[in-house]
Amino acid sequence: MDVRVGMIGYKFMGKAHGHAYHDIPLFFPDVPRPIKQVICGRDETLLEQARRQFGFAHAQTDWKAMVSRDDVDLVDVNAPSNVHKEIVLAAAANGKDIFCEKPLALNLADSRAMLEAVKQAGIRHMVGFNYRFTPAIQLAKKLIDEGRLGKIYHFRAWFLQDFIIDPNFPLVWRLQKDVAGSGSHGDLGAHLIDLAHYLVGSIREVVGMNDTFVKERPLPSEMAGLSAKGNADGPKGPVTVDDATLFLARFENGALGSFEATRFAAGHRCTNSFEINGSKGSVKFDFERLNELSVYFTDDDEDVQGFRRVLATDPAHAYSDRWWPPGHTIGYEQTFIHEMVEMLKALEEKRQPIPNFEDGVVCQQVLEAVDVSIANRSWIQVSDI
């Protein structure tokens, strides 16, 4: 079985997705083969460069025409968040299966409309929470599901970056609410919320706070992924998203949670971390050491109690048998390969992949509940949003 892919976007996420489609036939020959059929973007010159670099057969600047092509089975949406809804609705109307990057949309109402559209169309749909597919996180999930950590009491998570800490860093699209939807909250915090849902369960109520430390920035002359150029002495524009958002949460199962997402943590390039404490043990994870999970069990003998370092590269761990000999680590790019493998398997098995738009909507619901909490300066029930 082959799956012909039409991909919209060719920068940071486009490169990650394009790499996944390239490597899947080599490392996962038993799943449907992705065919890099069409790549789509606005700039014709840059698009043609990306087509050649990524190995797509065709390039097209009109995404509306692309989603209606007979030679495209799966539409991959990794363009900025403000166009997700329009593209998804059109792709669903054309009966295409859809992969969409997170956050699903600019707001909860749009996310719900997208979910309803894919349900009505009867198509397969997936949302891009790639961190779920890290072998060490899969191990944490296994320990929790098997009850080896006991009753879960705490989930604390933080996603720390520093790439915009320079006040002269340009006003890229990620800092504009009408394009990105939100700042660190929706970009980084969404991953933490999804991991919380995946590992611990539904969130019942939240209370939060946020701030925008740099109120205006130079207009960009060039943007590419997370990098940009601009004139510090040139015209400036307002930053309309949060630079940092923190919130507390109570889960439906009674566990307590704390979440922190910021782009102003000097020295932290991509510290995506969590710790989970249960009645029988704990786990700790840091994506900057993505092949490792720290594990503690209370029933260890007293004289050897302590956190143990588990290197999740042995065949006993999810996906690891497809890569290198034990101890030979994998990287960030493999998380995208693993999530695309889930998408392709689901198409072959005629089931919904996980995570899908349902997960995208519940994540968006928590994001919005935190925003309402900040505006009201009070606890908010997620079910009320």
VOGU-3710 file (C-alpha; in Angstrom, 3 decimals, decimal comma):
1> mdvrvgmigy> 0,000/0,000/0,000  1,291/3,449/-0,967  0,057/6,749/0,513  0,486/9,802/-1,714  1,286/12,849/0,403  0,470/16,473/-0,316  2,351/18,646/2,186  1,574/22,315/2,874  4,600/24,045/4,388  8,334/23,615/3,867
11> kfmgkahgha> 10,170/25,374/6,686  10,837/24,072/10,238  8,015/21,533/10,500  7,992/20,888/6,771  11,611/19,816/6,952  10,875/17,547/9,938  7,923/15,937/8,158  9,769/15,665/4,846  12,631/13,880/6,580  10,168/11,446/8,168
21> yhdiplffpd> 8,628/10,546/4,826  12,118/10,020/3,420  13,316/7,647/6,174  10,196/5,574/6,851  10,693/3,130/3,926  14,255/2,419/5,121  13,523/1,789/8,806  9,826/0,784/8,724  9,407/-1,183/5,478  6,389/-3,013/6,894
31> vprpikqvic> 4,146/0,083/6,995  2,521/1,750/3,971  5,064/3,627/1,888  4,662/7,435/1,850  4,991/8,869/-1,658  6,197/12,491/-1,655  3,736/13,661/-4,280  3,167/17,427/-3,906  4,691/20,156/-1,753  2,839/23,452/-1,407
41> grdetlleqa> 3,859/26,974/-0,333  3,491/30,629/-1,252  6,944/31,621/-2,549  7,458/29,935/-5,918  11,261/30,190/-5,892  11,716/28,905/-2,332  9,072/26,268/-2,935  10,927/24,860/-5,934  14,128/24,748/-3,881  12,262/22,825/-1,171
51> rrqfgfahaq> 10,735/20,454/-3,728  14,167/19,454/-4,980  15,693/19,319/-1,501  12,891/17,227/0,033  12,391/15,033/-3,027  8,746/15,787/-3,842  7,530/15,063/-7,359  5,534/18,276/-7,795  5,300/21,798/-6,358  2,155/23,910/-6,200
61> tdwkamvsrd> 1,479/27,394/-4,824  -2,313/26,992/-4,702  -3,222/24,825/-1,707  -6,896/24,796/-2,720  -5,977/23,108/-5,972  -3,644/20,727/-4,157  -6,235/19,389/-1,715  -8,540/18,539/-4,628  -5,946/16,581/-6,623  -6,788/12,971/-7,438
71> dvdlvdvnap> -3,169/11,947/-6,882  -3,095/13,032/-3,196  -4,353/10,718/-0,435  -3,014/12,417/2,708  -2,867/16,174/3,281  -0,112/17,220/5,710  -0,707/20,693/7,179  2,346/22,302/8,809  1,698/25,900/7,734  1,143/28,636/10,391
81> snvhkeivla> -1,799/28,151/12,739  -4,011/30,839/11,203  -4,559/28,793/8,025  -5,106/25,376/9,640  -8,894/25,620/9,800  -9,446/26,718/6,198  -7,130/24,061/4,794  -8,533/21,258/6,965  -12,136/22,086/6,064  -11,282/22,074/2,356
91> aaangkdifc> -9,271/18,855/2,592  -12,083/17,151/4,511  -14,622/18,288/1,919  -12,433/16,605/-0,705  -12,321/13,351/1,284  -8,592/13,524/2,083  -7,083/12,023/5,202  -5,368/14,752/7,226  -2,330/15,246/9,414  -2,314/18,691/11,076
101> ekplalnlad> 0,345/20,235/13,269  -0,534/21,583/16,697  -2,099/23,679/17,988  -5,037/22,548/15,901  -6,345/26,101/15,362  -6,261/29,643/16,707  -9,069/28,967/19,170  -11,351/26,304/20,573  -14,337/27,163/18,374  -12,278/26,655/15,211
111> sramleavkq> -10,823/23,411/16,587  -14,302/22,073/17,263  -15,398/23,031/13,757  -12,424/21,131/12,326  -13,241/18,055/14,398  -16,852/18,140/13,270  -15,774/18,462/9,627  -13,497/15,405/9,699  -16,160/13,395/11,512  -18,774/14,302/8,929
121> agirhmvgfn> -16,358/13,435/6,115  -15,525/10,055/7,676  -11,796/10,496/7,132  -8,723/9,705/9,240  -7,162/12,604/11,112  -4,103/13,108/13,315  -2,636/16,036/15,263  1,119/16,557/15,601  2,047/15,899/19,219  5,364/14,290/18,319
131> yrftpaiqla> 6,818/14,133/21,851  4,452/11,270/22,709  6,524/9,091/20,394  9,794/9,366/22,313  10,717/5,849/23,555  11,450/7,119/27,078  7,999/8,751/27,270  6,445/5,553/25,965  8,206/3,792/28,853  6,781/6,295/31,350
141> kklidegrlg> 3,314/5,619/29,925  3,839/1,855/30,307  4,926/2,171/33,943  1,870/4,271/34,755  -0,599/2,060/32,886  0,755/-1,075/34,577  0,319/0,552/37,998  4,022/0,393/38,787  4,018/4,013/40,010  0,832/3,458/42,018
151> kiyhfrawfl> -1,669/6,261/42,514  -0,477/9,417/40,743  -0,239/12,479/42,984  1,762/15,060/41,021  2,497/16,038/37,431  4,846/19,007/37,072  6,089/20,091/33,679  8,126/22,896/32,171  9,071/23,819/28,614  11,833/26,414/28,672
161> qdfiidpnfp> 13,455/28,174/25,705  15,473/31,368/25,263  15,489/32,036/21,519  13,685/35,411/21,758  15,328/36,699/24,941  17,189/39,366/22,908  14,758/42,349/22,746  16,010/43,030/19,212  14,972/39,605/17,950  12,505/40,374/15,123
171> lvwrlqkdva> 8,723/40,223/15,290  8,312/36,791/13,679  4,875/35,285/13,015  5,052/33,253/16,215  4,832/36,550/18,145  1,649/37,699/16,402  -1,647/36,520/17,859  -3,597/36,748/14,604  -1,192/34,242/13,007  -0,002/32,051/15,905
181> gsgshgdlga> -3,024/32,196/18,231  -0,824/32,521/21,305  2,851/32,580/22,260  4,677/30,208/24,568  1,317/28,980/25,889  0,036/27,516/22,618  3,414/26,693/21,106  5,198/25,098/24,084  2,472/24,671/26,694  0,306/22,693/24,278
191> hlidlahylv> 2,915/19,927/24,275  2,945/19,832/28,082  -0,854/19,670/28,229  -0,965/16,843/25,719  1,666/14,869/27,644  -0,335/15,425/30,834  -3,479/14,082/29,146  -1,555/11,146/27,678  0,243/10,155/30,874  -2,053/11,195/33,736
201> gsirevvgmn> -5,553/11,913/32,387  -8,079/14,695/31,917  -7,601/18,094/33,557  -10,585/19,332/35,581  -9,716/22,918/36,554  -6,947/25,485/36,063  -5,679/28,839/37,281  -2,911/30,734/35,519  -0,859/33,848/34,906  1,209/35,176/32,027
211> dtfvkerplp> 3,300/38,113/30,860  4,794/39,661/27,758  8,211/40,946/28,758  9,148/42,657/25,479  6,186/44,672/24,210  7,486/45,543/20,729  10,152/44,259/18,361  11,816/45,147/15,041  9,893/44,110/11,957  11,538/41,110/10,243
221> semaglsakg> 13,233/41,295/6,875  13,623/37,514/6,672  12,197/34,521/8,560  13,148/30,831/8,472  11,992/28,354/11,106  12,988/29,740/14,522  15,537/32,185/13,089  14,976/35,642/11,615  16,723/38,829/10,542  15,731/42,427/11,152
231> nadgpkgpvt> 17,108/45,925/11,718  17,247/46,820/15,417  17,072/50,497/14,503  14,238/50,052/12,023  10,462/50,184/12,464  8,916/48,078/15,205  5,604/46,360/15,788  3,713/45,189/18,893  4,137/41,709/20,353  0,581/40,423/20,790
241> vddatlflar> 1,205/37,055/22,458  2,508/35,858/25,813  6,228/35,420/26,392  5,577/33,168/29,394  2,541/31,389/30,835  2,335/29,406/34,071  -0,677/27,588/35,479  -1,783/25,156/38,162  -4,186/22,310/37,475  -6,242/19,647/39,203
251> fengalgsfe> -6,816/16,422/37,281  -10,065/14,452/37,235  -8,303/11,633/39,113  -7,265/14,019/41,909  -3,641/14,516/40,902  -2,193/18,032/41,087  -0,330/19,658/38,197  1,935/22,623/37,560  2,891/23,876/34,099  5,414/26,475/32,931
261> atrfaaghrc> 6,084/27,563/29,349  8,494/30,390/28,555  10,810/31,665/25,857  12,767/33,764/28,371  14,744/31,121/30,289  18,373/32,019/29,590  20,518/28,971/28,912  17,581/26,695/28,079  17,513/25,838/24,387  14,706/23,279/24,515
271> tnsfeingsk> 14,143/22,043/28,065  10,921/20,085/27,707  10,657/18,223/31,006  8,240/16,620/33,420  8,245/14,751/36,705  5,473/12,441/37,850  5,168/11,290/41,470  3,046/8,334/42,531  2,493/6,262/45,661  4,926/3,577/44,479
281> gsvkfdferl> 7,465/5,609/42,567  8,384/8,509/40,322  9,685/9,236/36,816  11,602/12,241/35,476  12,189/13,186/31,839  14,104/15,937/30,020  13,931/16,095/26,232  17,468/17,483/26,049  18,408/13,958/27,227  15,632/12,301/25,274
291> nelsvyftdd> 17,011/8,765/25,378  16,881/8,650/29,191  14,161/8,221/31,783  14,888/8,586/35,496  12,904/6,022/37,477  12,447/5,557/41,239  10,544/2,793/43,027  9,668/2,934/46,718  9,949/-0,857/47,129  13,655/-0,956/46,310
301> dedvqgfrrv> 15,809/-2,021/49,229  16,499/0,939/51,493  20,249/0,832/51,019  19,988/1,179/47,208  16,993/3,496/46,910  17,350/6,378/44,485  16,574/7,451/40,961  17,993/5,051/38,366  18,915/6,115/34,824  17,174/3,969/32,242
311> latdpahays> 18,584/4,276/28,728  15,547/3,678/26,508  17,509/2,410/23,506  17,192/-1,355/24,053  14,741/-3,410/21,964  12,516/-3,688/25,060  11,462/-0,069/24,520  8,996/1,201/21,926  10,439/1,715/18,402  14,008/1,035/19,555
321> drwwppghti> 14,240/-2,286/17,708  14,027/-0,352/14,397  17,094/1,769/15,012  20,615/1,120/16,262  22,291/-1,324/18,673  21,566/-0,725/22,394  23,183/2,458/23,668  23,289/4,049/20,207  20,950/6,970/20,694  18,229/8,436/18,505
331> gyeqtfihem> 17,263/12,107/18,098  14,491/14,675/17,708  13,816/13,704/14,103  12,863/10,153/15,085  9,834/11,441/17,026  8,360/12,675/13,745  9,141/9,387/12,027  7,369/7,487/14,810  4,261/9,675/14,673  4,079/9,355/10,882
341> vemlkaleek> 4,392/5,582/11,273  1,314/5,713/13,536  -0,532/7,725/10,863  0,373/5,291/8,084  -0,476/2,217/10,183  -3,877/3,708/11,000  -4,600/4,263/7,310  -3,728/0,649/6,552  -5,755/-0,677/9,498  -8,709/1,629/8,748
351> rqpipnfedg> -8,777/3,136/12,257  -8,245/6,562/13,728  -4,620/7,332/14,588  -3,723/8,514/18,086  -3,445/11,396/18,884  -6,159/12,749/16,608  -8,337/15,844/16,382  -10,221/14,764/19,515  -6,941/15,154/21,428  -6,278/18,461/19,684
361> vvcqqvleav> -9,640/19,818/20,818  -9,243/18,814/24,485  -5,775/20,384/24,487  -7,210/23,588/22,998  -9,935/23,523/25,642  -7,344/23,594/28,424  -5,336/26,311/26,661  -8,453/28,461/26,440  -9,490/27,712/30,024  -6,106/29,009/31,191
371> dvsianrswi> -6,588/32,178/29,139  -10,018/32,727/30,698  -8,547/32,087/34,136  -5,875/34,721/33,556  -8,455/37,246/32,354  -10,759/36,541/35,322  -7,972/36,008/37,880  -9,781/32,905/39,149  -9,981/29,101/38,929  -11,842/27,886/35,823
381> qvsdi> -13,549/24,534/35,239  -12,302/23,185/31,920  -15,722/21,633/31,186  -17,255/25,135/31,262  -15,197/26,273/28,277
//
